[in-house]
Amino acid sequence: MSKKPTPKKRASHAQTYRRYKTFARKTQKRLFNAASLSVCPKCREKRLSHAACPACGDYRGRSVINFSKKIDKITKVKA
Ligand SMILES: [Zn+2]
C-alpha cells in the first residue's frame, strides 16, 4: 500500500508546471551555483562571501591582506 492517499482530482497544468519548474530551478541552482559569489564593495570584483577579496585584500571595510610585500621568485634551490 502506498503511503500517500490517492488524489481526489487531477492536478491542473499550472500546478504540475509550477512543481516541475521549482524542481528544475532548485536543481539548476544546486548544480551551477555551488559557490555563491558576492561583489566586493571596494573593487567590484567577484569574491566568495565571508572571505577576504583576493583582488584588493579587503574584508569588512579594512585591509587584511598586505599586497605591498612582494615575494621574489625562487631562483636558487638549497641542496
Ligand atoms: Zn576587492
PDB file of the backbone (N, CA, C, O) and the ligand in Angstrom, with CONECT records:
HET     ZN  A 101       1
ATOM      1  N   MET A   1       0.841  -1.208   0.000  1.00  0.00           N
ATOM      2  CA  MET A   1       0.000   0.000   0.000  1.00  0.00           C
ATOM      3  C   MET A   1       0.867   1.245   0.000  1.00  0.00           C
ATOM      4  O   MET A   1       1.894   1.311   0.675  1.00  0.00           O
ATOM      5  N   SER A   2       0.430   2.233  -0.775  1.00  0.00           N
ATOM      6  CA  SER A   2       1.215   3.466  -0.805  1.00  0.00           C
ATOM      7  C   SER A   2       0.919   4.310   0.429  1.00  0.00           C
ATOM      8  O   SER A   2      -0.162   4.239   1.013  1.00  0.00           O
ATOM      9  N   LYS A   3       1.899   5.098   0.800  1.00  0.00           N
ATOM     10  CA  LYS A   3       1.736   5.932   1.994  1.00  0.00           C
ATOM     11  C   LYS A   3       0.880   7.162   1.715  1.00  0.00           C
ATOM     12  O   LYS A   3       0.194   7.672   2.601  1.00  0.00           O
ATOM     13  N   LYS A   4       0.931   7.631   0.462  1.00  0.00           N
ATOM     14  CA  LYS A   4       0.156   8.824   0.119  1.00  0.00           C
ATOM     15  C   LYS A   4      -1.227   8.402  -0.374  1.00  0.00           C
ATOM     16  O   LYS A   4      -1.370   7.400  -1.075  1.00  0.00           O
ATOM     17  N   PRO A   5      -2.248   9.185   0.005  1.00  0.00           N
ATOM     18  CA  PRO A   5      -3.583   8.860  -0.488  1.00  0.00           C
ATOM     19  C   PRO A   5      -3.721   9.223  -1.965  1.00  0.00           C
ATOM     20  O   PRO A   5      -2.963  10.033  -2.499  1.00  0.00           O
ATOM     21  N   THR A   6      -4.670   8.627  -2.584  1.00  0.00           N
ATOM     22  CA  THR A   6      -4.921   8.894  -3.990  1.00  0.00           C
ATOM     23  C   THR A   6      -5.519  10.297  -4.126  1.00  0.00           C
ATOM     24  O   THR A   6      -6.474  10.617  -3.418  1.00  0.00           O
ATOM     25  N   PRO A   7      -4.988  11.139  -5.013  1.00  0.00           N
ATOM     26  CA  PRO A   7      -5.572  12.464  -5.161  1.00  0.00           C
ATOM     27  C   PRO A   7      -7.011  12.396  -5.672  1.00  0.00           C
ATOM     28  O   PRO A   7      -7.357  11.571  -6.517  1.00  0.00           O
ATOM     29  N   LYS A   8      -7.843  13.301  -5.125  1.00  0.00           N
ATOM     30  CA  LYS A   8      -9.260  13.263  -5.493  1.00  0.00           C
ATOM     31  C   LYS A   8      -9.490  13.747  -6.909  1.00  0.00           C
ATOM     32  O   LYS A   8     -10.325  13.233  -7.654  1.00  0.00           O
ATOM     33  N   LYS A   9      -8.680  14.798  -7.257  1.00  0.00           N
ATOM     34  CA  LYS A   9      -8.866  15.351  -8.600  1.00  0.00           C
ATOM     35  C   LYS A   9      -7.522  15.475  -9.290  1.00  0.00           C
ATOM     36  O   LYS A   9      -6.474  15.556  -8.649  1.00  0.00           O
ATOM     37  N   ARG A  10      -7.579  15.488 -10.576  1.00  0.00           N
ATOM     38  CA  ARG A  10      -6.381  15.634 -11.380  1.00  0.00           C
ATOM     39  C   ARG A  10      -5.815  17.039 -11.176  1.00  0.00           C
ATOM     40  O   ARG A  10      -6.555  18.023 -11.187  1.00  0.00           O
ATOM     41  N   ALA A  11      -4.478  17.123 -10.986  1.00  0.00           N
ATOM     42  CA  ALA A  11      -3.845  18.434 -10.807  1.00  0.00           C
ATOM     43  C   ALA A  11      -3.855  19.195 -12.123  1.00  0.00           C
ATOM     44  O   ALA A  11      -3.671  18.621 -13.196  1.00  0.00           O
ATOM     45  N   SER A  12      -4.076  20.508 -12.015  1.00  0.00           N
ATOM     46  CA  SER A  12      -4.138  21.342 -13.216  1.00  0.00           C
ATOM     47  C   SER A  12      -2.754  21.464 -13.844  1.00  0.00           C
ATOM     48  O   SER A  12      -1.737  21.148 -13.228  1.00  0.00           O
ATOM     49  N   HIS A  13      -2.750  21.926 -15.073  1.00  0.00           N
ATOM     50  CA  HIS A  13      -1.483  22.098 -15.785  1.00  0.00           C
ATOM     51  C   HIS A  13      -0.579  23.081 -15.044  1.00  0.00           C
ATOM     52  O   HIS A  13       0.632  22.876 -14.962  1.00  0.00           O
ATOM     53  N   ALA A  14      -1.177  24.164 -14.497  1.00  0.00           N
ATOM     54  CA  ALA A  14      -0.394  25.180 -13.782  1.00  0.00           C
ATOM     55  C   ALA A  14       0.264  24.589 -12.554  1.00  0.00           C
ATOM     56  O   ALA A  14       1.430  24.870 -12.276  1.00  0.00           O
ATOM     57  N   GLN A  15      -0.466  23.778 -11.820  1.00  0.00           N
ATOM     58  CA  GLN A  15       0.088  23.147 -10.609  1.00  0.00           C
ATOM     59  C   GLN A  15       1.255  22.235 -10.960  1.00  0.00           C
ATOM     60  O   GLN A  15       2.307  22.285 -10.324  1.00  0.00           O
ATOM     61  N   THR A  16       1.062  21.409 -11.971  1.00  0.00           N
ATOM     62  CA  THR A  16       2.104  20.472 -12.399  1.00  0.00           C
ATOM     63  C   THR A  16       3.322  21.232 -12.896  1.00  0.00           C
ATOM     64  O   THR A  16       4.458  20.906 -12.552  1.00  0.00           O
ATOM     65  N   TYR A  17       3.066  22.267 -13.725  1.00  0.00           N
ATOM     66  CA  TYR A  17       4.148  23.047 -14.309  1.00  0.00           C
ATOM     67  C   TYR A  17       4.918  23.791 -13.226  1.00  0.00           C
ATOM     68  O   TYR A  17       6.147  23.849 -13.275  1.00  0.00           O
ATOM     69  N   ARG A  18       4.219  24.359 -12.249  1.00  0.00           N
ATOM     70  CA  ARG A  18       4.855  25.098 -11.155  1.00  0.00           C
ATOM     71  C   ARG A  18       5.767  24.158 -10.359  1.00  0.00           C
ATOM     72  O   ARG A  18       6.908  24.494 -10.040  1.00  0.00           O
ATOM     73  N   ARG A  19       5.232  22.972 -10.048  1.00  0.00           N
ATOM     74  CA  ARG A  19       6.013  21.992  -9.287  1.00  0.00           C
ATOM     75  C   ARG A  19       7.273  21.614 -10.071  1.00  0.00           C
ATOM     76  O   ARG A  19       8.368  21.562  -9.509  1.00  0.00           O
ATOM     77  N   TYR A  20       7.112  21.353 -11.371  1.00  0.00           N
ATOM     78  CA  TYR A  20       8.244  20.971 -12.208  1.00  0.00           C
ATOM     79  C   TYR A  20       9.274  22.083 -12.278  1.00  0.00           C
ATOM     80  O   TYR A  20      10.474  21.834 -12.166  1.00  0.00           O
ATOM     81  N   LYS A  21       8.798  23.329 -12.465  1.00  0.00           N
ATOM     82  CA  LYS A  21       9.715  24.469 -12.610  1.00  0.00           C
ATOM     83  C   LYS A  21      10.501  24.720 -11.323  1.00  0.00           C
ATOM     84  O   LYS A  21      11.690  25.037 -11.372  1.00  0.00           O
ATOM     85  N   THR A  22       9.842  24.581 -10.180  1.00  0.00           N
ATOM     86  CA  THR A  22      10.516  24.759  -8.893  1.00  0.00           C
ATOM     87  C   THR A  22      11.625  23.735  -8.741  1.00  0.00           C
ATOM     88  O   THR A  22      12.741  24.050  -8.328  1.00  0.00           O
ATOM     89  N   PHE A  23      11.287  22.496  -9.087  1.00  0.00           N
ATOM     90  CA  PHE A  23      12.289  21.423  -9.001  1.00  0.00           C
ATOM     91  C   PHE A  23      13.454  21.704  -9.934  1.00  0.00           C
ATOM     92  O   PHE A  23      14.612  21.557  -9.546  1.00  0.00           O
ATOM     93  N   ALA A  24      13.151  22.111 -11.171  1.00  0.00           N
ATOM     94  CA  ALA A  24      14.195  22.373 -12.162  1.00  0.00           C
ATOM     95  C   ALA A  24      15.094  23.518 -11.725  1.00  0.00           C
ATOM     96  O   ALA A  24      16.317  23.443 -11.851  1.00  0.00           O
ATOM     97  N   ARG A  25      14.472  24.595 -11.203  1.00  0.00           N
ATOM     98  CA  ARG A  25      15.234  25.768 -10.769  1.00  0.00           C
ATOM     99  C   ARG A  25      16.164  25.407  -9.614  1.00  0.00           C
ATOM    100  O   ARG A  25      17.333  25.792  -9.606  1.00  0.00           O
ATOM    101  N   LYS A  26      15.638  24.666  -8.639  1.00  0.00           N
ATOM    102  CA  LYS A  26      16.437  24.265  -7.482  1.00  0.00           C
ATOM    103  C   LYS A  26      17.618  23.398  -7.909  1.00  0.00           C
ATOM    104  O   LYS A  26      18.741  23.586  -7.442  1.00  0.00           O
ATOM    105  N   THR A  27      17.351  22.448  -8.801  1.00  0.00           N
ATOM    106  CA  THR A  27      18.395  21.539  -9.261  1.00  0.00           C
ATOM    107  C   THR A  27      19.466  22.302 -10.021  1.00  0.00           C
ATOM    108  O   THR A  27      20.662  22.076  -9.838  1.00  0.00           O
ATOM    109  N   GLN A  28      19.011  23.220 -10.886  1.00  0.00           N
ATOM    110  CA  GLN A  28      19.952  24.021 -11.664  1.00  0.00           C
ATOM    111  C   GLN A  28      20.847  24.856 -10.751  1.00  0.00           C
ATOM    112  O   GLN A  28      22.059  24.938 -10.951  1.00  0.00           O
ATOM    113  N   LYS A  29      20.228  25.473  -9.746  1.00  0.00           N
ATOM    114  CA  LYS A  29      20.965  26.315  -8.816  1.00  0.00           C
ATOM    115  C   LYS A  29      22.006  25.483  -8.076  1.00  0.00           C
ATOM    116  O   LYS A  29      23.146  25.911  -7.893  1.00  0.00           O
ATOM    117  N   ARG A  30      21.597  24.290  -7.654  1.00  0.00           N
ATOM    118  CA  ARG A  30      22.498  23.418  -6.909  1.00  0.00           C
ATOM    119  C   ARG A  30      23.679  23.001  -7.785  1.00  0.00           C
ATOM    120  O   ARG A  30      24.810  22.903  -7.307  1.00  0.00           O
ATOM    121  N   LEU A  31      23.413  22.757  -9.065  1.00  0.00           N
ATOM    122  CA  LEU A  31      24.464  22.268  -9.950  1.00  0.00           C
ATOM    123  C   LEU A  31      25.426  23.377 -10.383  1.00  0.00           C
ATOM    124  O   LEU A  31      26.640  23.174 -10.400  1.00  0.00           O
ATOM    125  N   PHE A  32      24.891  24.538 -10.728  1.00  0.00           N
ATOM    126  CA  PHE A  32      25.727  25.558 -11.352  1.00  0.00           C
ATOM    127  C   PHE A  32      26.162  26.654 -10.399  1.00  0.00           C
ATOM    128  O   PHE A  32      27.083  27.407 -10.716  1.00  0.00           O
ATOM    129  N   ASN A  33      25.542  26.763  -9.269  1.00  0.00           N
ATOM    130  CA  ASN A  33      25.868  27.871  -8.371  1.00  0.00           C
ATOM    131  C   ASN A  33      26.268  27.335  -7.003  1.00  0.00           C
ATOM    132  O   ASN A  33      25.794  27.813  -5.973  1.00  0.00           O
ATOM    133  N   ALA A  34      27.143  26.341  -7.005  1.00  0.00           N
ATOM    134  CA  ALA A  34      27.534  25.721  -5.745  1.00  0.00           C
ATOM    135  C   ALA A  34      28.250  26.724  -4.847  1.00  0.00           C
ATOM    136  O   ALA A  34      27.994  26.770  -3.644  1.00  0.00           O
ATOM    137  N   ALA A  35      29.135  27.521  -5.417  1.00  0.00           N
ATOM    138  CA  ALA A  35      29.810  28.548  -4.650  1.00  0.00           C
ATOM    139  C   ALA A  35      29.124  29.870  -4.947  1.00  0.00           C
ATOM    140  O   ALA A  35      29.174  30.357  -6.076  1.00  0.00           O
ATOM    141  N   SER A  36      28.487  30.452  -3.945  1.00  0.00           N
ATOM    142  CA  SER A  36      27.778  31.707  -4.175  1.00  0.00           C
ATOM    143  C   SER A  36      28.773  32.858  -4.054  1.00  0.00           C
ATOM    144  O   SER A  36      29.401  33.047  -3.012  1.00  0.00           O
ATOM    145  N   LEU A  37      28.904  33.614  -5.123  1.00  0.00           N
ATOM    146  CA  LEU A  37      29.856  34.712  -5.156  1.00  0.00           C
ATOM    147  C   LEU A  37      29.134  36.020  -4.864  1.00  0.00           C
ATOM    148  O   LEU A  37      27.981  36.213  -5.249  1.00  0.00           O
ATOM    149  N   SER A  38      29.826  36.898  -4.186  1.00  0.00           N
ATOM    150  CA  SER A  38      29.294  38.230  -3.951  1.00  0.00           C
ATOM    151  C   SER A  38      30.268  39.246  -4.544  1.00  0.00           C
ATOM    152  O   SER A  38      31.399  38.910  -4.895  1.00  0.00           O
ATOM    153  N   VAL A  39      29.816  40.479  -4.648  1.00  0.00           N
ATOM    154  CA  VAL A  39      30.643  41.521  -5.257  1.00  0.00           C
ATOM    155  C   VAL A  39      31.359  42.294  -4.160  1.00  0.00           C
ATOM    156  O   VAL A  39      30.754  42.695  -3.165  1.00  0.00           O
ATOM    157  N   CYS A  40      32.655  42.496  -4.358  1.00  0.00           N
ATOM    158  CA  CYS A  40      33.442  43.273  -3.403  1.00  0.00           C
ATOM    159  C   CYS A  40      33.007  44.740  -3.480  1.00  0.00           C
ATOM    160  O   CYS A  40      32.981  45.310  -4.571  1.00  0.00           O
ATOM    161  N   PRO A  41      32.668  45.359  -2.353  1.00  0.00           N
ATOM    162  CA  PRO A  41      32.212  46.757  -2.401  1.00  0.00           C
ATOM    163  C   PRO A  41      33.319  47.746  -2.740  1.00  0.00           C
ATOM    164  O   PRO A  41      33.048  48.874  -3.150  1.00  0.00           O
ATOM    165  N   LYS A  42      34.562  47.320  -2.568  1.00  0.00           N
ATOM    166  CA  LYS A  42      35.688  48.235  -2.823  1.00  0.00           C
ATOM    167  C   LYS A  42      36.107  48.228  -4.292  1.00  0.00           C
ATOM    168  O   LYS A  42      36.230  49.281  -4.919  1.00  0.00           O
ATOM    169  N   CYS A  43      36.326  47.024  -4.834  1.00  0.00           N
ATOM    170  CA  CYS A  43      36.855  46.954  -6.195  1.00  0.00           C
ATOM    171  C   CYS A  43      35.888  46.330  -7.190  1.00  0.00           C
ATOM    172  O   CYS A  43      36.229  46.179  -8.363  1.00  0.00           O
ATOM    173  N   ARG A  44      34.686  45.962  -6.747  1.00  0.00           N
ATOM    174  CA  ARG A  44      33.651  45.394  -7.622  1.00  0.00           C
ATOM    175  C   ARG A  44      34.062  44.069  -8.258  1.00  0.00           C
ATOM    176  O   ARG A  44      33.509  43.661  -9.279  1.00  0.00           O
ATOM    177  N   GLU A  45      35.014  43.419  -7.657  1.00  0.00           N
ATOM    178  CA  GLU A  45      35.451  42.120  -8.157  1.00  0.00           C
ATOM    179  C   GLU A  45      34.610  41.036  -7.476  1.00  0.00           C
ATOM    180  O   GLU A  45      34.173  41.210  -6.339  1.00  0.00           O
ATOM    181  N   LYS A  46      34.392  39.939  -8.160  1.00  0.00           N
ATOM    182  CA  LYS A  46      33.633  38.854  -7.554  1.00  0.00           C
ATOM    183  C   LYS A  46      34.505  38.124  -6.536  1.00  0.00           C
ATOM    184  O   LYS A  46      35.676  37.840  -6.790  1.00  0.00           O
ATOM    185  N   ARG A  47      33.916  37.829  -5.388  1.00  0.00           N
ATOM    186  CA  ARG A  47      34.672  37.131  -4.352  1.00  0.00           C
ATOM    187  C   ARG A  47      33.729  36.222  -3.588  1.00  0.00           C
ATOM    188  O   ARG A  47      32.509  36.369  -3.668  1.00  0.00           O
ATOM    189  N   LEU A  48      34.296  35.287  -2.850  1.00  0.00           N
ATOM    190  CA  LEU A  48      33.498  34.415  -2.000  1.00  0.00           C
ATOM    191  C   LEU A  48      32.973  35.227  -0.828  1.00  0.00           C
ATOM    192  O   LEU A  48      33.684  36.071  -0.282  1.00  0.00           O
ATOM    193  N   SER A  49      31.745  34.978  -0.446  1.00  0.00           N
ATOM    194  CA  SER A  49      31.205  35.698   0.697  1.00  0.00           C
ATOM    195  C   SER A  49      31.847  35.179   1.980  1.00  0.00           C
ATOM    196  O   SER A  49      32.232  34.013   2.053  1.00  0.00           O
ATOM    197  N   HIS A  50      31.963  36.026   2.976  1.00  0.00           N
ATOM    198  CA  HIS A  50      32.609  35.741   4.261  1.00  0.00           C
ATOM    199  C   HIS A  50      34.084  35.406   4.083  1.00  0.00           C
ATOM    200  O   HIS A  50      34.644  34.617   4.845  1.00  0.00           O
ATOM    201  N   ALA A  51      34.707  36.003   3.082  1.00  0.00           N
ATOM    202  CA  ALA A  51      36.131  35.783   2.848  1.00  0.00           C
ATOM    203  C   ALA A  51      36.742  37.073   2.309  1.00  0.00           C
ATOM    204  O   ALA A  51      36.054  37.904   1.716  1.00  0.00           O
ATOM    205  N   ALA A  52      38.038  37.221   2.527  1.00  0.00           N
ATOM    206  CA  ALA A  52      38.730  38.415   2.040  1.00  0.00           C
ATOM    207  C   ALA A  52      38.798  38.395   0.517  1.00  0.00           C
ATOM    208  O   ALA A  52      38.882  37.338  -0.108  1.00  0.00           O
ATOM    209  N   CYS A  53      38.760  39.577  -0.052  1.00  0.00           N
ATOM    210  CA  CYS A  53      38.807  39.713  -1.503  1.00  0.00           C
ATOM    211  C   CYS A  53      40.217  39.389  -1.997  1.00  0.00           C
ATOM    212  O   CYS A  53      41.185  39.963  -1.499  1.00  0.00           O
ATOM    213  N   PRO A  54      40.350  38.489  -2.956  1.00  0.00           N
ATOM    214  CA  PRO A  54      41.694  38.155  -3.447  1.00  0.00           C
ATOM    215  C   PRO A  54      42.303  39.254  -4.315  1.00  0.00           C
ATOM    216  O   PRO A  54      43.517  39.280  -4.517  1.00  0.00           O
ATOM    217  N   ALA A  55      41.479  40.156  -4.825  1.00  0.00           N
ATOM    218  CA  ALA A  55      41.998  41.208  -5.705  1.00  0.00           C
ATOM    219  C   ALA A  55      42.555  42.387  -4.914  1.00  0.00           C
ATOM    220  O   ALA A  55      43.631  42.892  -5.235  1.00  0.00           O
ATOM    221  N   CYS A  56      41.834  42.831  -3.883  1.00  0.00           N
ATOM    222  CA  CYS A  56      42.294  44.009  -3.137  1.00  0.00           C
ATOM    223  C   CYS A  56      42.594  43.705  -1.669  1.00  0.00           C
ATOM    224  O   CYS A  56      43.126  44.566  -0.968  1.00  0.00           O
ATOM    225  N   GLY A  57      42.271  42.517  -1.192  1.00  0.00           N
ATOM    226  CA  GLY A  57      42.575  42.132   0.180  1.00  0.00           C
ATOM    227  C   GLY A  57      41.697  42.783   1.218  1.00  0.00           C
ATOM    228  O   GLY A  57      42.085  42.888   2.382  1.00  0.00           O
ATOM    229  N   ASP A  58      40.529  43.219   0.819  1.00  0.00           N
ATOM    230  CA  ASP A  58      39.636  43.918   1.727  1.00  0.00           C
ATOM    231  C   ASP A  58      38.638  42.942   2.344  1.00  0.00           C
ATOM    232  O   ASP A  58      38.110  42.058   1.668  1.00  0.00           O
ATOM    233  N   TYR A  59      38.396  43.119   3.623  1.00  0.00           N
ATOM    234  CA  TYR A  59      37.352  42.333   4.273  1.00  0.00           C
ATOM    235  C   TYR A  59      36.646  43.197   5.304  1.00  0.00           C
ATOM    236  O   TYR A  59      37.271  43.685   6.246  1.00  0.00           O
ATOM    237  N   ARG A  60      35.376  43.381   5.132  1.00  0.00           N
ATOM    238  CA  ARG A  60      34.521  44.185   6.001  1.00  0.00           C
ATOM    239  C   ARG A  60      35.092  45.588   6.222  1.00  0.00           C
ATOM    240  O   ARG A  60      35.138  46.081   7.350  1.00  0.00           O
ATOM    241  N   GLY A  61      35.518  46.213   5.143  1.00  0.00           N
ATOM    242  CA  GLY A  61      35.938  47.606   5.207  1.00  0.00           C
ATOM    243  C   GLY A  61      37.373  47.839   5.616  1.00  0.00           C
ATOM    244  O   GLY A  61      37.811  48.989   5.659  1.00  0.00           O
ATOM    245  N   ARG A  62      38.127  46.791   5.919  1.00  0.00           N
ATOM    246  CA  ARG A  62      39.535  47.011   6.256  1.00  0.00           C
ATOM    247  C   ARG A  62      40.409  46.014   5.501  1.00  0.00           C
ATOM    248  O   ARG A  62      39.979  44.923   5.126  1.00  0.00           O
ATOM    249  N   SER A  63      41.657  46.440   5.296  1.00  0.00           N
ATOM    250  CA  SER A  63      42.579  45.629   4.520  1.00  0.00           C
ATOM    251  C   SER A  63      43.171  44.534   5.409  1.00  0.00           C
ATOM    252  O   SER A  63      43.734  44.824   6.465  1.00  0.00           O
ATOM    253  N   VAL A  64      43.044  43.306   4.990  1.00  0.00           N
ATOM    254  CA  VAL A  64      43.567  42.193   5.786  1.00  0.00           C
ATOM    255  C   VAL A  64      44.729  41.492   5.093  1.00  0.00           C
ATOM    256  O   VAL A  64      45.524  40.810   5.739  1.00  0.00           O
ATOM    257  N   ILE A  65      44.827  41.662   3.777  1.00  0.00           N
ATOM    258  CA  ILE A  65      45.948  41.056   3.062  1.00  0.00           C
ATOM    259  C   ILE A  65      46.875  42.175   2.606  1.00  0.00           C
ATOM    260  O   ILE A  65      46.444  43.119   1.944  1.00  0.00           O
ATOM    261  N   ASN A  66      48.133  42.065   2.959  1.00  0.00           N
ATOM    262  CA  ASN A  66      49.106  43.080   2.575  1.00  0.00           C
ATOM    263  C   ASN A  66      49.743  42.700   1.238  1.00  0.00           C
ATOM    264  O   ASN A  66      50.471  41.713   1.125  1.00  0.00           O
ATOM    265  N   PHE A  67      49.436  43.532   0.222  1.00  0.00           N
ATOM    266  CA  PHE A  67      49.968  43.233  -1.099  1.00  0.00           C
ATOM    267  C   PHE A  67      51.286  43.952  -1.358  1.00  0.00           C
ATOM    268  O   PHE A  67      51.912  43.756  -2.399  1.00  0.00           O
ATOM    269  N   SER A  68      51.710  44.793  -0.397  1.00  0.00           N
ATOM    270  CA  SER A  68      52.939  45.549  -0.619  1.00  0.00           C
ATOM    271  C   SER A  68      54.175  44.649  -0.554  1.00  0.00           C
ATOM    272  O   SER A  68      55.187  44.910  -1.205  1.00  0.00           O
ATOM    273  N   LYS A  69      54.070  43.584   0.249  1.00  0.00           N
ATOM    274  CA  LYS A  69      55.186  42.639   0.319  1.00  0.00           C
ATOM    275  C   LYS A  69      55.230  41.822  -0.963  1.00  0.00           C
ATOM    276  O   LYS A  69      54.271  41.137  -1.320  1.00  0.00           O
ATOM    277  N   LYS A  70      56.350  41.911  -1.635  1.00  0.00           N
ATOM    278  CA  LYS A  70      56.480  41.140  -2.870  1.00  0.00           C
ATOM    279  C   LYS A  70      57.374  39.932  -2.618  1.00  0.00           C
ATOM    280  O   LYS A  70      58.460  40.041  -2.048  1.00  0.00           O
ATOM    281  N   ILE A  71      56.892  38.804  -3.050  1.00  0.00           N
ATOM    282  CA  ILE A  71      57.675  37.587  -2.866  1.00  0.00           C
ATOM    283  C   ILE A  71      58.514  37.371  -4.126  1.00  0.00           C
ATOM    284  O   ILE A  71      57.991  37.249  -5.234  1.00  0.00           O
ATOM    285  N   ASP A  72      59.831  37.329  -3.919  1.00  0.00           N
ATOM    286  CA  ASP A  72      60.728  37.120  -5.053  1.00  0.00           C
ATOM    287  C   ASP A  72      60.606  35.691  -5.581  1.00  0.00           C
ATOM    288  O   ASP A  72      60.314  34.745  -4.850  1.00  0.00           O
ATOM    289  N   LYS A  73      60.838  35.590  -6.857  1.00  0.00           N
ATOM    290  CA  LYS A  73      60.792  34.263  -7.464  1.00  0.00           C
ATOM    291  C   LYS A  73      61.949  33.415  -6.966  1.00  0.00           C
ATOM    292  O   LYS A  73      63.053  33.919  -6.758  1.00  0.00           O
ATOM    293  N   ILE A  74      61.702  32.165  -6.782  1.00  0.00           N
ATOM    294  CA  ILE A  74      62.747  31.258  -6.300  1.00  0.00           C
ATOM    295  C   ILE A  74      63.678  30.937  -7.479  1.00  0.00           C
ATOM    296  O   ILE A  74      63.287  30.309  -8.462  1.00  0.00           O
ATOM    297  N   THR A  75      64.924  31.397  -7.333  1.00  0.00           N
ATOM    298  CA  THR A  75      65.887  31.154  -8.401  1.00  0.00           C
ATOM    299  C   THR A  75      66.914  30.112  -7.991  1.00  0.00           C
ATOM    300  O   THR A  75      67.447  29.375  -8.820  1.00  0.00           O
ATOM    301  N   LYS A  76      67.187  30.067  -6.651  1.00  0.00           N
ATOM    302  CA  LYS A  76      68.168  29.092  -6.179  1.00  0.00           C
ATOM    303  C   LYS A  76      67.487  28.076  -5.291  1.00  0.00           C
ATOM    304  O   LYS A  76      66.568  28.392  -4.536  1.00  0.00           O
ATOM    305  N   VAL A  77      67.944  26.889  -5.396  1.00  0.00           N
ATOM    306  CA  VAL A  77      67.424  25.832  -4.521  1.00  0.00           C
ATOM    307  C   VAL A  77      68.571  25.327  -3.683  1.00  0.00           C
ATOM    308  O   VAL A  77      69.597  24.870  -4.189  1.00  0.00           O
ATOM    309  N   LYS A  78      68.364  25.424  -2.368  1.00  0.00           N
ATOM    310  CA  LYS A  78      69.407  24.933  -1.475  1.00  0.00           C
ATOM    311  C   LYS A  78      69.471  23.426  -1.534  1.00  0.00           C
ATOM    312  O   LYS A  78      68.461  22.732  -1.415  1.00  0.00           O
ATOM    313  N   ALA A  79      70.684  22.935  -1.720  1.00  0.00           N
ATOM    314  CA  ALA A  79      70.829  21.491  -1.824  1.00  0.00           C
ATOM    315  C   ALA A  79      71.050  20.862  -0.443  1.00  0.00           C
ATOM    316  O   ALA A  79      71.194  19.644  -0.336  1.00  0.00           O
TER     317      ALA A  79
HETATM  318 ZN    ZN A 101      38.117  43.774  -3.602  1.00  0.00          ZN2+
END
